[in-house]
Amino acid sequence: LETVSDSCRAQLLEQRFPPPLVDTFLDRFGRSLDAGSEEEEALVWAADLPRAIDERRRERQREVEERRERMDAGEGEAVALREALAAMRTGDGAAEESRIEDVTEEG
């Protein structure tokens, strides 16, 4: 039974490609299919590579923007926690109580 690889090898050799080049190509191509991620596979098989790369770039940009938003929100929460801790250390019960009320209302 002839495999796809064997068929490709025969056709490439028939077109007079050097055997070592054919073997290397088929080996590396096969490994890329076995070990590649869906993302890599989508690029390898894309009918319109520039468009696929552009879509990938836009998706990465969206991820970066989402990460920045989460970091900004996290920084705001960190500032609020620092203020609450500072109020607790100074013994300012009113500030502590106020902070607790704010968190309870939001959460």
DRENTORKOL-3810 file (N, C-alpha, C; in nm, 4 decimals):
REM DRENTORKOL-3810
@n.u->0.0850; n.v->-0.1185; n.w->0.0000; ca.u->0.0000; ca.v->0.0000; ca.w->0.0000; c.u->0.0892; c.v->0.1244; c.w->0.0000
@n.u->0.0668; n.v->0.2101; n.w->-0.0961; ca.u->0.1466; ca.v->0.3315; ca.w->-0.1104; c.u->0.0889; c.v->0.4436; c.w->-0.0244
@n.u->0.1745; n.v->0.5099; n.w->0.0518; ca.u->0.1283; ca.v->0.6200; ca.w->0.1360; c.u->0.1317; c.v->0.7506; c.w->0.0568
@n.u->0.0723; n.v->0.8526; n.w->0.1139; ca.u->0.0741; ca.v->0.9845; ca.w->0.0501; c.u->0.2180; c.v->1.0316; c.w->0.0351
@n.u->0.2968; n.v->1.0080; n.w->0.1373; ca.u->0.4371; ca.v->1.0481; ca.w->0.1334; c.u->0.5106; c.v->0.9778; c.w->0.0190
@n.u->0.4865; n.v->0.8483; n.w->0.0031; ca.u->0.5512; ca.v->0.7739; ca.w->-0.1053; c.u->0.5100; c.v->0.8281; c.w->-0.2413
@n.u->0.3827; n.v->0.8601; n.w->-0.2544; ca.u->0.3314; ca.v->0.9142; ca.w->-0.3795; c.u->0.3955; c.v->1.0500; c.w->-0.4098
@n.u->0.4017; n.v->1.1338; n.w->-0.3082; ca.u->0.4642; ca.v->1.2663; ca.w->-0.3258; c.u->0.6117; c.v->1.2511; c.w->-0.3616
@n.u->0.6786; n.v->1.1621; n.w->-0.2918; ca.u->0.8214; ca.v->1.1388; ca.w->-0.3175; c.u->0.8411; c.v->1.0982; c.w->-0.4629
@n.u->0.7611; n.v->1.0050; n.w->-0.5115; ca.u->0.7745; ca.v->0.9575; ca.w->-0.6493; c.u->0.7515; c.v->1.0714; c.w->-0.7481
@n.u->0.6501; n.v->1.1536; n.w->-0.7229; ca.u->0.6204; ca.v->1.2641; ca.w->-0.8143; c.u->0.7304; c.v->1.3691; c.w->-0.8136
@n.u->0.7833; n.v->1.3982; n.w->-0.6956; ca.u->0.8914; ca.v->1.4977; ca.w->-0.6872; c.u->1.0188; c.v->1.4467; c.w->-0.7544
@n.u->1.0495; n.v->1.3201; n.w->-0.7345; ca.u->1.1683; ca.v->1.2626; ca.w->-0.7991; c.u->1.1498; c.v->1.2586; c.w->-0.9503
@n.u->1.0281; n.v->1.2337; n.w->-0.9935; ca.u->0.9971; ca.v->1.2324; ca.w->-1.1361; c.u->1.0212; c.v->1.3700; c.w->-1.1981
@n.u->1.0023; n.v->1.4735; n.w->-1.1183; ca.u->1.0261; ca.v->1.6110; ca.w->-1.1659; c.u->1.1721; c.v->1.6504; c.w->-1.1509
@n.u->1.2545; n.v->1.5542; n.w->-1.1139; ca.u->1.4013; ca.v->1.5668; ca.w->-1.1091; c.u->1.4515; c.v->1.6519; c.w->-0.9919
@n.u->1.3750; n.v->1.6539; n.w->-0.8822; ca.u->1.4268; ca.v->1.7157; ca.w->-0.7602; c.u->1.5278; c.v->1.6190; c.w->-0.6995
@n.u->1.6360; n.v->1.6704; n.w->-0.6407; ca.u->1.7372; ca.v->1.5819; ca.w->-0.5811; c.u->1.6777; c.v->1.5002; c.w->-0.4662
@n.u->1.7065; n.v->1.3714; n.w->-0.4609; ca.u->1.6511; ca.v->1.2849; ca.w->-0.3550; c.u->1.6722; c.v->1.3359; c.w->-0.2125
@n.u->1.7924; n.v->1.3879; n.w->-0.1769; ca.u->1.8066; ca.v->1.4376; ca.w->-0.0386; c.u->1.7123; c.v->1.5552; c.w->-0.0080
@n.u->1.6902; n.v->1.6407; n.w->-0.1075; ca.u->1.5988; ca.v->1.7540; ca.w->-0.0894; c.u->1.4554; c.v->1.7038; c.w->-0.0708
@n.u->1.4158; n.v->1.6074; n.w->-0.1513; ca.u->1.2813; ca.v->1.5512; ca.w->-0.1413; c.u->1.2607; c.v->1.4867; c.w->-0.0048
@n.u->1.3582; n.v->1.4063; n.w->0.0381; ca.u->1.3466; ca.v->1.3388; ca.w->0.1676; c.u->1.3381; c.v->1.4383; c.w->0.2830
@n.u->1.4227; n.v->1.5419; n.w->0.2788; ca.u->1.4220; ca.v->1.6439; ca.w->0.3848; c.u->1.2895; c.v->1.7191; c.w->0.3861
@n.u->1.2428; n.v->1.7569; n.w->0.2676; ca.u->1.1158; ca.v->1.8286; ca.w->0.2589; c.u->1.0029; c.v->1.7458; c.w->0.3168
@n.u->0.9906; n.v->1.6220; n.w->0.2743; ca.u->0.8812; ca.v->1.5370; ca.w->0.3198; c.u->0.8906; c.v->1.5093; c.w->0.4699
@n.u->1.0125; n.v->1.4911; n.w->0.5174; ca.u->1.0310; ca.v->1.4656; ca.w->0.6608; c.u->0.9878; c.v->1.5870; c.w->0.7438
@n.u->1.0367; n.v->1.7030; n.w->0.7075; ca.u->1.0043; ca.v->1.8238; ca.w->0.7848; c.u->0.8574; c.v->1.8628; c.w->0.7694
@n.u->0.8040; n.v->1.8448; n.w->0.6520; ca.u->0.6624; ca.v->1.8747; ca.w->0.6308; c.u->0.5774; c.v->1.7818; c.w->0.7172
@n.u->0.6115; n.v->1.6552; n.w->0.7180; ca.u->0.5384; ca.v->1.5587; ca.w->0.7999; c.u->0.5465; c.v->1.5908; c.w->0.9477
@n.u->0.6658; n.v->1.6292; n.w->0.9939; ca.u->0.6805; ca.v->1.6657; ca.w->1.1358; c.u->0.6001; c.v->1.7898; c.w->1.1690
@n.u->0.5913; n.v->1.8844; n.w->1.0759; ca.u->0.5146; ca.v->2.0068; ca.w->1.1041; c.u->0.3672; c.v->1.9741; c.w->1.1214
@n.u->0.3197; n.v->1.8729; n.w->1.0504; ca.u->0.1794; ca.v->1.8338; ca.w->1.0642; c.u->0.1551; c.v->1.7603; c.w->1.1952
@n.u->0.2511; n.v->1.6797; n.w->1.2360; ca.u->0.2361; ca.v->1.6016; ca.w->1.3586; c.u->0.2490; c.v->1.6867; c.w->1.4838
@n.u->0.3451; n.v->1.7781; n.w->1.4838; ca.u->0.3764; ca.v->1.8521; ca.w->1.6059; c.u->0.3204; c.v->1.9936; c.w->1.6083
@n.u->0.2637; n.v->2.0388; n.w->1.4987; ca.u->0.2191; ca.v->2.1770; ca.w->1.4916; c.u->0.0908; c.v->2.2020; c.w->1.5679
@n.u->0.0754; n.v->2.3249; n.w->1.6097; ca.u->-0.0478; ca.v->2.3655; ca.w->1.6764; c.u->-0.1520; c.v->2.3994; c.w->1.5702
@n.u->-0.2748; n.v->2.4147; n.w->1.6134; ca.u->-0.3809; ca.v->2.4533; ca.w->1.5197; c.u->-0.3486; c.v->2.5874; c.w->1.4552
@n.u->-0.2881; n.v->2.6760; n.w->1.5336; ca.u->-0.2541; ca.v->2.8082; ca.w->1.4827; c.u->-0.1503; c.v->2.7980; c.w->1.3706
@n.u->-0.0477; n.v->2.7154; n.w->1.3920; ca.u->0.0540; ca.v->2.6969; ca.w->1.2891; c.u->-0.0055; c.v->2.6282; c.w->1.1668
@n.u->-0.0886; n.v->2.5299; n.w->1.1910; ca.u->-0.1521; ca.v->2.4567; ca.w->1.0823; c.u->-0.2366; c.v->2.5513; c.w->0.9970
@n.u->-0.3062; n.v->2.6440; n.w->1.0613; ca.u->-0.3890; ca.v->2.7394; ca.w->0.9877; c.u->-0.3033; c.v->2.8254; c.w->0.8957
@n.u->-0.1836; n.v->2.8610; n.w->0.9406; ca.u->-0.0944; ca.v->2.9394; ca.w->0.8552; c.u->-0.0389; c.v->2.8557; c.w->0.7407
@n.u->-0.0022; n.v->2.7308; n.w->0.7692; ca.u->0.0545; ca.v->2.6445; ca.w->0.6659; c.u->-0.0458; c.v->2.6223; c.w->0.5532
@n.u->-0.1722; n.v->2.6027; n.w->0.5898; ca.u->-0.2731; ca.v->2.5662; ca.w->0.4904; c.u->-0.3568; c.v->2.6855; c.w->0.4440
@n.u->-0.3239; n.v->2.8057; n.w->0.4829; ca.u->-0.4031; ca.v->2.9230; ca.w->0.4463; c.u->-0.4029; c.v->2.9451; c.w->0.2950
@n.u->-0.5190; n.v->2.9668; n.w->0.2398; ca.u->-0.5302; ca.v->2.9969; ca.w->0.0968; c.u->-0.4804; c.v->3.1383; c.w->0.0687
@n.u->-0.4963; n.v->3.2283; n.w->0.1666; ca.u->-0.4533; ca.v->3.3674; ca.w->0.1533; c.u->-0.3636; c.v->3.3989; c.w->0.2722
@n.u->-0.2345; n.v->3.3700; n.w->0.2589; ca.u->-0.1413; ca.v->3.3840; ca.w->0.3703; c.u->-0.1344; c.v->3.5268; c.w->0.4261
@n.u->-0.1237; n.v->3.6296; n.w->0.3421; ca.u->-0.1205; ca.v->3.7652; ca.w->0.3995; c.u->-0.2433; c.v->3.7959; c.w->0.4852
@n.u->-0.3599; n.v->3.7519; n.w->0.4403; ca.u->-0.4819; ca.v->3.7743; ca.w->0.5178; c.u->-0.4782; c.v->3.6972; c.w->0.6498
@n.u->-0.4314; n.v->3.5731; n.w->0.6447; ca.u->-0.4218; ca.v->3.4910; ca.w->0.7660; c.u->-0.3256; c.v->3.5538; c.w->0.8661
@n.u->-0.2145; n.v->3.6053; n.w->0.8170; ca.u->-0.1170; ca.v->3.6706; ca.w->0.9053; c.u->-0.1770; c.v->3.7974; c.w->0.9642
@n.u->-0.2492; n.v->3.8744; n.w->0.8814; ca.u->-0.3129; ca.v->3.9967; ca.w->0.9307; c.u->-0.4170; c.v->3.9652; c.w->1.0381
@n.u->-0.4974; n.v->3.8611; n.w->1.0154; ca.u->-0.5967; ca.v->3.8215; ca.w->1.1159; c.u->-0.5287; c.v->3.7786; c.w->1.2457
@n.u->-0.4196; n.v->3.7065; n.w->1.2322; ca.u->-0.3433; ca.v->3.6630; ca.w->1.3505; c.u->-0.2897; c.v->3.7843; c.w->1.4267
@n.u->-0.2373; n.v->3.8821; n.w->1.3514; ca.u->-0.1843; ca.v->4.0040; ca.w->1.4133; c.u->-0.2946; c.v->4.0792; c.w->1.4869
@n.u->-0.4135; n.v->4.0892; n.w->1.4247; ca.u->-0.5250; ca.v->4.1589; ca.w->1.4888; c.u->-0.5708; c.v->4.0858; c.w->1.6156
@n.u->-0.5732; n.v->3.9539; n.w->1.6115; ca.u->-0.6105; ca.v->3.8759; ca.w->1.7303; c.u->-0.5096; c.v->3.8984; c.w->1.8425
@n.u->-0.3822; n.v->3.9003; n.w->1.8074; ca.u->-0.2778; ca.v->3.9267; ca.w->1.9080; c.u->-0.2957; c.v->4.0659; c.w->1.9684
@n.u->-0.3296; n.v->4.1642; n.w->1.8848; ca.u->-0.3502; ca.v->4.3004; ca.w->1.9328; c.u->-0.4680; c.v->4.3065; c.w->2.0285
@n.u->-0.5766; n.v->4.2342; n.w->1.9962; ca.u->-0.6923; ca.v->4.2288; ca.w->2.0875; c.u->-0.6510; c.v->4.1682; c.w->2.2218
@n.u->-0.5710; n.v->4.0626; n.w->2.2170; ca.u->-0.5246; ca.v->3.9997; ca.w->2.3407; c.u->-0.4421; c.v->4.0969; c.w->2.4242
@n.u->-0.3558; n.v->4.1741; n.w->2.3582; ca.u->-0.2729; ca.v->4.2730; ca.w->2.4278; c.u->-0.3614; c.v->4.3787; c.w->2.4928
@n.u->-0.4613; n.v->4.4272; n.w->2.4195; ca.u->-0.5515; ca.v->4.5289; ca.w->2.4740; c.u->-0.6293; c.v->4.4759; c.w->2.5942
@n.u->-0.6766; n.v->4.3514; n.w->2.5846; ca.u->-0.7482; ca.v->4.2915; ca.w->2.6978; c.u->-0.6569; c.v->4.2771; c.w->2.8184
@n.u->-0.5344; n.v->4.2354; n.w->2.7943; ca.u->-0.4372; ca.v->4.2209; ca.w->2.9035; c.u->-0.4091; c.v->4.3556; c.w->2.9693
@n.u->-0.3961; n.v->4.4613; n.w->2.8870; ca.u->-0.3728; ca.v->4.5955; ca.w->2.9422; c.u->-0.4902; c.v->4.6413; c.w->3.0279
@n.u->-0.6128; n.v->4.6140; n.w->2.9801; ca.u->-0.7312; ca.v->4.6512; ca.w->3.0576; c.u->-0.7328; c.v->4.5785; c.w->3.1918
@n.u->-0.6993; n.v->4.4489; n.w->3.1883; ca.u->-0.6958; ca.v->4.3729; ca.w->3.3138; c.u->-0.5879; c.v->4.4268; c.w->3.4069
@n.u->-0.4729; n.v->4.4641; n.w->3.3496; ca.u->-0.3652; ca.v->4.5189; ca.w->3.4322; c.u->-0.4071; c.v->4.6520; c.w->3.4933
@n.u->-0.4725; n.v->4.7363; n.w->3.4132; ca.u->-0.5181; ca.v->4.8654; ca.w->3.4649; c.u->-0.6199; c.v->4.8452; c.w->3.5770
@n.u->-0.7135; n.v->4.7533; n.w->3.5562; ca.u->-0.8139; ca.v->4.7251; ca.w->3.6596; c.u->-0.7463; c.v->4.6683; c.w->3.7830
@n.u->-0.6503; n.v->4.5807; n.w->3.7626; ca.u->-0.5760; ca.v->4.5223; ca.w->3.8747; c.u->-0.4975; c.v->4.6272; c.w->3.9505
@n.u->-0.4424; n.v->4.7244; n.w->3.8786; ca.u->-0.3671; ca.v->4.8312; ca.w->3.9450; c.u->-0.4612; c.v->4.9149; c.w->4.0297
@n.u->-0.5820; n.v->4.9412; n.w->3.9798; ca.u->-0.6796; ca.v->5.0163; ca.w->4.0586; c.u->-0.7163; c.v->4.9415; c.w->4.1857
@n.u->-0.7342; n.v->4.8110; n.w->4.1743; ca.u->-0.7652; ca.v->4.7301; ca.w->4.2918; c.u->-0.6478; c.v->4.7283; c.w->4.3884
@n.u->-0.5268; n.v->4.7219; n.w->4.3346; ca.u->-0.4079; ca.v->4.7205; ca.w->4.4196; c.u->-0.3951; c.v->4.8515; c.w->4.4969
@n.u->-0.4233; n.v->4.9626; n.w->4.4309; ca.u->-0.4178; ca.v->5.0927; ca.w->4.4983; c.u->-0.5205; c.v->5.0968; c.w->4.6115
@n.u->-0.6419; n.v->5.0477; n.w->4.5844; ca.u->-0.7465; ca.v->5.0477; ca.w->4.6872; c.u->-0.7047; c.v->4.9607; c.w->4.8060
@n.u->-0.6455; n.v->4.8462; n.w->4.7785; ca.u->-0.5999; ca.v->4.7589; ca.w->4.8868; c.u->-0.4879; c.v->4.8244; c.w->4.9675
@n.u->-0.3947; n.v->4.8884; n.w->4.8981; ca.u->-0.2858; ca.v->4.9578; ca.w->4.9696; c.u->-0.3410; c.v->5.0674; c.w->5.0602
@n.u->-0.4385; n.v->5.1423; n.w->5.0081; ca.u->-0.4984; ca.v->5.2484; ca.w->5.0890; c.u->-0.5683; c.v->5.1907; c.w->5.2116
@n.u->-0.6384; n.v->5.0798; n.w->5.1923; ca.u->-0.7080; ca.v->5.0165; ca.w->5.3046; c.u->-0.6077; c.v->4.9665; c.w->5.4078
@n.u->-0.4998; n.v->4.9053; n.w->5.3619; ca.u->-0.3969; ca.v->4.8573; ca.w->5.4545; c.u->-0.3304; c.v->4.9729; c.w->5.5280
@n.u->-0.3049; n.v->5.0810; n.w->5.4560; ca.u->-0.2433; ca.v->5.1978; ca.w->5.5196; c.u->-0.3363; c.v->5.2555; c.w->5.6254
@n.u->-0.4651; n.v->5.2599; n.w->5.5953; ca.u->-0.5631; ca.v->5.3112; ca.w->5.6920; c.u->-0.5671; c.v->5.2218; c.w->5.8147
@n.u->-0.5570; n.v->5.0916; n.w->5.7944; ca.u->-0.5581; ca.v->4.9980; ca.w->5.9073; c.u->-0.4354; c.v->5.0190; c.w->5.9956
@n.u->-0.3205; n.v->5.0440; n.w->5.9343; ca.u->-0.1962; ca.v->5.0628; ca.w->6.0111; c.u->-0.1990; c.v->5.1907; c.w->6.0934
@n.u->-0.2629; n.v->5.2938; n.w->6.0383; ca.u->-0.2664; ca.v->5.4214; ca.w->6.1111; c.u->-0.3750; c.v->5.4224; c.w->6.2170
@n.u->-0.4597; n.v->5.3186; n.w->6.2167; ca.u->-0.5643; ca.v->5.3102; ca.w->6.3176; c.u->-0.6841; c.v->5.3962; c.w->6.2850
@n.u->-0.6934; n.v->5.4418; n.w->6.1645; ca.u->-0.8064; ca.v->5.5244; ca.w->6.1227; c.u->-0.9240; c.v->5.4335; c.w->6.0917
@n.u->-1.0041; n.v->5.4029; n.w->6.1925; ca.u->-1.1163; ca.v->5.3113; ca.w->6.1786; c.u->-1.2190; c.v->5.3593; c.w->6.0793
@n.u->-1.2403; n.v->5.4896; n.w->6.0703; ca.u->-1.3400; ca.v->5.5430; ca.w->5.9782; c.u->-1.3003; c.v->5.5140; c.w->5.8341
@n.u->-1.1716; n.v->5.5314; n.w->5.8027; ca.u->-1.1255; ca.v->5.5040; ca.w->5.6667; c.u->-1.1384; c.v->5.3556; c.w->5.6363
@n.u->-1.1053; n.v->5.2728; n.w->5.7368; ca.u->-1.1159; ca.v->5.1279; ca.w->5.7181; c.u->-1.2610; c.v->5.0879; c.w->5.6970
@n.u->-1.3484; n.v->5.1419; n.w->5.7785; ca.u->-1.4896; ca.v->5.1086; ca.w->5.7701; c.u->-1.5464; c.v->5.1548; c.w->5.6348
@n.u->-1.5078; n.v->5.2737; n.w->5.5934; ca.u->-1.5545; ca.v->5.3271; ca.w->5.4667; c.u->-1.5076; c.v->5.2371; c.w->5.3509
@n.u->-1.3832; n.v->5.1946; n.w->5.3555; ca.u->-1.3292; ca.v->5.1098; ca.w->5.2512; c.u->-1.4040; c.v->4.9764; c.w->5.2457
@n.u->-1.4319; n.v->4.9214; n.w->5.3610; ca.u->-1.5044; ca.v->4.7939; ca.w->5.3673; c.u->-1.6434; c.v->4.8119; c.w->5.3074
@n.u->-1.7099; n.v->4.9210; n.w->5.3391; ca.u->-1.8431; ca.v->4.9454; ca.w->5.2836; c.u->-1.8378; c.v->4.9556; c.w->5.1311
@n.u->-1.7340; n.v->5.0243; n.w->5.0783; ca.u->-1.7220; ca.v->5.0389; ca.w->4.9339; c.u->-1.7040; c.v->4.9019; c.w->4.8662
@n.u->-1.6186; n.v->4.8187; n.w->4.9202; ca.u->-1.5931; ca.v->4.6871; ca.w->4.8625; c.u->-1.7185; c.v->4.6014; c.w->4.8684
@n.u->-1.7883; n.v->4.6081; n.w->4.9818; ca.u->-1.9094; ca.v->4.5274; ca.w->4.9975; c.u->-2.0152; c.v->4.5704; c.w->4.8966
@n.u->-2.0271; n.v->4.7000; n.w->4.8741; ca.u->-2.1257; ca.v->4.7497; ca.w->4.7786; c.u->-2.0944; c.v->4.7054; c.w->4.6371
@n.u->-1.9648; n.v->4.7051; n.w->4.6002; ca.u->-1.9247; ca.v->4.6657; ca.w->4.4654; c.u->-1.9342; c.v->4.5140; c.w->4.4453
@n.u->-1.8970; n.v->4.4375; n.w->4.5453; ca.u->-1.8859; ca.v->4.2925; ca.w->4.5305; c.u->-2.0114; c.v->4.2260; c.w->4.5579
END
